[in-house]
Amino acid sequence: MLQEISWEQAIKLASPYPYVLALTVDKQGKPNAIGLGWWTYVSWDPPMIAIAVGPQRYSYECLDHCGEFTLCFPAQDQWRGAWHCGTTSGRGRDKLAEAGFQLLPAKQVKPPLLAGAKVCYECRVEKRLPAGDHELFIARVVAIHGDPTPGRHLYSIGYEKLTAISPDELEILG
Ligand SMILES: Cc1cc2nc3c(=O)[nH]c(=O)nc-3n(C[C@H](O)[C@H](O)[C@H](O)COP(=O)(O)O)c2cc1C
């Protein structure tokens, strides 16, 4: 039965949410990654994606500087590194190396792709929109990469824990 609940309770109840990494490069060209729950597709044609990034994040500075990112869906076996990227700042440290991630060059943008990911979008920022305590970076998708072999990718539960789901193993209702 519906009852009025808090924001925190609703966030947990409405879980899980796809958990992704946005890879950027800083002023020195060093790649960094941020764990994101707040991303969405916003346009089909042309394909566009928006991400919400807090101004205190190092990734905000990197986005400000390079105006591009890759949005990568880590595979299940990458969960520890992916969690590290969502819980530690890359300011003054090489988070991607600490996470043990291998990187691949992107086709159209400066930030790299996450090797081993299930899907990676190459994105170029076209618009920015401050929204409360985050800022939306609205970007055009300029190249797409994917691994079509079956496998799970990551979801967060209440932004506190991770799980993994594969589209091949879900119960189909409609
Ligand atoms: C499950 C989860 C979801 C998150 N989603 C976002 C998000 O959508 N936007 C954001 O700005 N930070 C988000 N964060 C927090 C950042 O990933 C975290 O602050 C990170 O350390 C920032 O790294 P940076 O300083 O290297 O950019 C999330 C963290 C977790 C664990």
The ligand as an ORCA input file, in Angstrom:
! r2SCAN-3c Opt
* xyz 0 1
  C      26.508      3.997     -6.670
  C      27.090      5.360     -6.837
  C      26.502      6.283     -7.701
  C      27.043      7.569     -7.859
  N      26.463      8.444     -8.735
  C      26.977      9.696     -8.889
  C      26.371     10.608     -9.824
  O      25.423     10.277    -10.557
  N      26.924     11.862     -9.919
  C      27.994     12.266     -9.160
  O      28.440     13.418     -9.285
  N      28.592     11.398     -8.277
  C      28.108     10.137     -8.147
  N      28.711      9.253     -7.274
  C      29.863      9.701     -6.477
  C      31.180      9.740     -7.260
  O      31.363      8.573     -8.049
  C      32.350      9.880     -6.258
  O      32.210     11.100     -5.541
  C      33.719      9.810     -6.891
  O      34.672      9.584     -5.884
  C      34.093     11.057     -7.662
  O      35.352     10.853     -8.231
  P      36.222     12.055     -8.843
  O      36.436     13.070     -7.748
  O      37.490     11.378     -9.285
  O      35.449     12.625     -9.988
  C      28.200      7.953     -7.133
  C      28.814      7.020     -6.285
  C      28.276      5.742     -6.140
  C      28.965      4.754     -5.229
*
